[in-house]
């Protein structure tokens, strides 16, 4: 390889920080050679085609950053498109052959974009400014590349963190402003990586005090501290000038007992202040939380280059060291911090501060009942009150909360200026590449029928193992799965997989919040471990599980990871797996309690312990913020009625590089619930995840800017969230909305209300209101076909009865329907009613009543019409709303009709053709029962009881059903006294 040529490309690309320029001209300007000729480009093309790693890596980094940049002054094409790439090549002046070589070496990848809801803000943090001051961000980028992050993943993080920082106040502005924001990620999806990127860019830009509120236990706080120390703050800032070879001086410096120190801690190649940047001083360490007076006041005594100017003046700000502290959300710790800050003095009014609140929906939100509020003043819970005091003491503090629950933090009173409502922005992070989340455990939107699902095409069949009511609770099988998966990891190491991929291997058992239950379960697991292994019966059992479960799944899902052909090949690794799990005092660790000492297990320290191969038994503390490294098998039977709590239990989500095929979830499918009910935890979890996914997609839809104006701001999101959650009784605080959502427009998108009445009398009244349209059930059944598509290579069919009904007739029925709780269908109905020509014109609707398969069909006449095919539907856990109403294939069929009509334009009238002025309605005769016997009981002798049958529907308007404004939401100010 030509080293001079590589240096030339490094220099040329380094001169293109603001975007692509003509490569030949830039190369000529920066080259020491007399004539960097076109022959160099020919050689460059040859090196690309040969896959020369240095050139490919260099250009992959630069091209990906240009592909994903927003804004991109050199191109009007959207990010991540071929058009953007073509504009980049045009600017570079490259000919077709070289462009083709680059496309082969660096395929176009569309980095996922964050969804941003934001107030208008004054732009200050441009890409150019970020590039000009990027010492810590550049170092962090290098860390991520060293960890194996792809350029697309780094570009996605770059964009998401930039979206946060640009919405903070300019740290050098004269007028103090305190922004409030919320960043929503996924459970176990790498939110720490995002806020580390935000911190890196914020301190580069001039923020000089960073406070991270990191969990309620030092165990969690310490995890966050170590991560920041390792990947951002770095060796030199930790040592603060001490030589790493001076053993005596190293006493008291943390990480001396850490297996990863110093090799895996980022190095800045000298003290940053000696390299033209600035140092970071830690006010907390891995083991020590904020301690008070001496650290507090002296650490904030920040010298100024020019004492006549304020600290936020660039002359003083940029040379000064940044201070970083990671503190627990603990009353005494935060009280000490607030007390010290009160004694610091006037410098606080000049100090740009960034507060990162990890798990911001835990402890931070004010949960004092509005009924208990004192007239004229806000009563607060302890942690919320202390955070409020911090914000008041630090007028230049920017507050950014991080959570995995999209519905969190949005019912905070937006009129309380001292609270943490995200008034300035809400950012929903994209699902990161390689993340194993809800789509990897649930068959959401699968086009494969339940009877045709296999381990190859079904996430549930591959990864989920149901625990049903009966004598076998499958706990021993789950432990066997833990042993087997550990042995397969060891086998993969022997076949060349890097050992650090499987440094930790864990199993989580979570079935109760009661500590006494944890103790009893740990005893049972220990007894099971001692009695069930080390004999021939154990090998027979493990061999059977390998043959019937792990081998088939691994064969189709191992993604090129080595898979042993037989249990006999795997057997030698079983013994080593058992040794690792048994090491120490016990294979089982109980993780619970309210005291720090309850969590001081050496075997639970994923940082300092070389290999944590353990079964963890615990409750709430394992479900919040704590990262269980190497989690492979989960046994989950805990019941909760709160959606956000259940969502946080999803510790089985996360990154499972090289062992996705080994992950197993044993989950209760028939857990006792109430006096005489059972709860399917898997279905309950799926419903909540589905709810969140729909909500995230709505945010993306409404985040689109129309005519330079946002359709949805954080304040306006409040009633939208309430509408989505379908709450029975909004609390008084929830009624503090200063605007009212009056219209939701959904052209070309499904509208599916789900809060049907519980009261049989109201259900019967609704059935009577549908009477004018019930003749649809009298029609002769027809077969409707869904052709092969991206969801399935097969043609799918179903039977249905159909009718075409005038628009006015449908709206007349919908206007009269009753709902449970607040009528959240009203904003949709307000939109549909205007399709009489007021907003847009819909002439009629294709009414479709799908039928179940003939061999399982249960039928009943409804008010003299039919028979109708009855279907089972159930309400979501803890809600009045049902889960999905329409069948997946039915909705796909209807959506295809709508999409085709939009693409083709006006069509000739026909029974199953749509033009631009005909929509689709799917109508179901639904009964709230759990089995077919219950379904039959609702229609004795073939006559349906109208008090038990809910006529549930999904409406899909034509794509053209909107006005020229293209707005999707309409609000109005609340009237006084509402």
C-alpha positions, 0 to 999 in steps of 0.5 A: 500500500502507498503510505503517501497516498493514504496520508494524502486522503487523510489530509484531504478529508480532514480539510472537508469538515463542512462537507464534500469539496472537489477532491482533486483540488483539495488534494493538490492544495494539501499535498507535498507532491508536485502533482497529485494526479488522476493516477492516484485516483486510479490507484485509490479505486484499485485499493477500494476494490481490493478491500484495503482496510485503511482506505475502506475504514477512512472513507466509510467514516467520512461517507457515512457522516455525509450520508446522514448529515442534517442539514447538508448544505451541499444537497437538498436530498434527504439523508440516507438516500441514493440521491444524497450520495450522488450529490456527495460524489458530484461535489467530490468530482468523482467519475462513475467507475470510482463512485461504483467502487466506493458504493461497493466498499461503503454500501449506503446505510440509512442511519435511524433518525430520532423523532423530535418534538420541540419548541422553536429554539435559537440555533447556536450549536451548528455542525461547524461549531461542534466540529471546531470544539470536539475534543471529548466527542472525538475521543468518545467516537474513537472509543465506540469504534474500538468497541466495534460500533458500525459507522452507521450506529455512530452516525445515528448517535452523533445525530441524536446527541446533536439534537439534544445539545442544540436545544440546550441554551448556548452556554455563552449567552448573556441571558440565563435560560434553563431548558427542560427536555426528555429523551426516550429510549428503549429498555436496556437499549444503550441510553447511557451511550446517548447521554455520554455523547451528550455530555461529551458535546456539551462540555466541548461546547462550554458546559462546566458543571455536569450533574448526573442523577444516577439511580437510587443505589450506589451499585447503579450510581457506580456503574454509571460513574465507571462507564463515564470514567472509562469512556469519556473522562479517561486515564489522565483526568482520573490520575490528575498528573500522577504517574501510573508508575508511582505506586505510592501516589496511586493509593486512594486512586480508584480502579487499581483493582479493576480488571480493565484498568488502565488498558480499556480506559480511554487515553487522551495521550496526555492531559487535555489541558496540555493539548489545547483542550481542558481537563475534567475534574471528578467530584465523585468516584466509583466508590464515593458519592458526593460527600459535601463541603470540602469537595463541593465549594472548593471544587466550584472555585473556578478561576477566570482568565479575565476577572472582569468578565463573567464566567460564561464569556468564551474567554473564561469559559473554554480554558476552564476545567469541567466538573462532573459528578454522578450522584444518587437520587438520595435525599441526604446526598442531594440535601448535602449538594443543595446545601453546599451550592447555597454557600458557593455564591454568585458564581452559580449565576454564571455557571453553565450546568447540565443535569442528566437525570437517568431513569427520570420517571423514578423518584424524580416526578412529583407524586404528591396527590393534587388533592393534598396540595396547599392552595397557592404553593406546590407540595413536592416529594423529597427528590422532586423538591431537591431537584427543583431547588437545584434548578432554582440555584442554578439559573443556567442549568439545563435539565435532560431526563432519560427514560424507557417509558414513553408515557413517563414525565408527561403528566407533570404540571407544565405550568409549574416553572420549577418542575421538570416537565419537558417544556422545550423538547422530547426526543424519541431515540431510534431502535439501535442496530443489534438491539434485541427488543419486543420485536425479537420476542413477540410476533408483532405484525407477523403475516404468518398464521399461528398454525404455520409458525415455526422456530424459523419464522416465529420469535415466540417459538424460538425464544419464549417458553410458557409457564402454565398452571400445573405441577411442573413450573419449568424452573428446572428446565430454565436452569438446564437452559442456563447451563446448556447456553453457558456450555454452548458459549464456551464451545463457541470460544473454543471455535474462535469467538472472542472470550470477552464476548461471554465474560459474564453469563447470567440468569434472572429469576423474578417472580415476586416483590417480597423478600421472603419469597426471594429467600425461599426461591433461592433455597429451592434453586440451591437445593435444585442445583445440588440435587439435579446435576452431576449424575447420568440423569442430568446428562440425559435431561440436558441432552434431551433439551439440547436435541429438542430445543437448542439445536433446532433453534441454533441451526436456523438462528445462530447467524454463523456462530458455531453450533455443536452437532451433538450433545456428545460434542458439547458434553465436555463444556457442561462441566466447565459451565457448572464450575463457573456457575458454582464458583464462590459461595453459591450459584445463586445471588439474591438481589434485594433490600433497601440498604447499600450493604444488601448489594455488596456482592463481589459476584455481582460486580460486573466491573471487578469480577472477571466472570459473573456466571450466576443465577440472580433472584430479585425484585424491584431493584433488578428492574430499574436501571441495573444492567444485568450483563450476559443475561441469557435466560429469564424466568419471569412470573411477577404480576403488576397492574402498572404498565410502566412497571411491567415494561421496566421488568423487561430485563431480557431486552438488550444487546446479545451479540453472538448469542441471540439464538441462546436467549430464552424467556420462561414467562407465566401464561396462567398467573393467578389474578384477582379472585377467580382470574388468570393473567397471561403475562406474555400477552400483557407484556405484548399489549403494552409493548404494542401500545408503545410502538404505536405511540412512537410511530404516532410521534414520528408522524406528528413530528413532521414540520408543516410550513416551518411550524411543528404540528406537535409541541411537548405541551400539546403532547399531553392530551394526545398521551391521555387520548392514547392511554384511554384512562378511565378517570384522569386525575386532577393533575391530568386535567391541567392541560392548557390546550385541548385536542379536538381533531386527529386526522388520519388520511390513509391510516387506520383509526381503531377505538378500543374503549368499549363499554363494560356495562351490558346495557350500554353494549346493547344500546350500541348494538341497536345503534348499528342496526341500520348497517347490520344488513352487511351480515346478511350478504353472501360471503365472498373470498378476499385475497391478500397477495404475496408481500414483504410479510409472506411469500404466500397468497392468503385468503379469508371470507367476509361479507361486504356492503357499500354504505353512504358516508352520512349513514356511517357517521350517523351511527358513529356519532351515537356510540357510547364509550367507557371513560372519557370519549377519546374517539371524539377527535377522530370523529370530528375529523371523519364527520368533516369528510362530507366536503367540509374538509375533504370529500368521501362519498361512501365506505366499503363495509367489510365483516371478516369471518373466522375460518370455517372449522372454528367459526362460531356464528350468531344472528344479531338483532335479526341479521346475519348470522355474524361470525363472532370473534374473541377480544380481550382488554389490556392489562389495567385498562378499559381499552381492548388490544388490537381489534382488527385481524392482522391479515384483514387490516393488511388487505384493507390497507392495500386497497387504500394504498393501491387506490391512492397510487392508481387514482380514480377507479371505476365503481365496483364492490371491492374497488376504491377510488380517492373518495371511498374508505374501508371499515372493518366490522367485528362482532366481538365478545369479551371471552378467553375461549371458544366455549365462552364465545358459544355461550354468547350466542345460544341457539344461534342468536347473539345476545346484544348485551354481550356482543360489541360491534367493534370497528376499524376505519381507514379513510382514503389517503386523499382525505385531508385539506391542502394544509396537510396538518394532522392535529388540531388544538384549541385553547381550553375555556376558563373553568375547564 
